[in-house]
């Protein structure tokens, strides 16, 4: 078996970070949904 997940903070932020989410309309919808749901952490 191989390890499929190799941690990388930079890549994590770049792909799923707040700024990345804010750029697209769908990403903004994600933020909106998570705020509405009452998530303590909105993004990575």
C-alpha positions in Angstrom: 0.0 0.0 0.0 1.1 3.5 -0.7 0.5 6.7 1.3 -2.0 8.8 -0.7 -2.0 11.9 1.5 1.2 13.9 1.9 0.8 17.0 4.0 1.7 20.3 2.4 0.6 23.5 4.0 1.3 25.7 1.0 -0.7 23.5 -1.4 -3.5 23.2 1.1 -3.8 27.0 1.4 -3.5 27.6 -2.3 -6.2 25.1 -3.2 -8.7 25.5 -0.4 -7.8 28.8 1.3 -10.1 31.7 1.9 -8.6 33.9 -0.9 -9.1 31.0 -3.4 -12.7 30.5 -2.3 -13.4 34.2 -2.5 -12.3 34.4 -6.1 -15.0 32.3 -7.7 -18.8 32.7 -7.4 -19.2 29.1 -6.4 -16.4 29.5 -3.8 -18.3 32.4 -2.4 -21.4 30.2 -2.2 -19.4 27.7 -0.2 -18.3 30.4 2.3 -21.9 31.6 2.5 -23.2 28.1 3.2 -20.6 27.4 5.8 -21.3 30.8 7.6 -25.1 30.0 7.5 -24.5 26.6 9.0 -22.5 28.2 11.8 -19.1 26.6 11.1 -16.4 27.9 13.5 -13.8 27.4 10.7 -14.9 28.6 7.3 -11.9 27.6 5.3 -8.4 26.0 5.7 
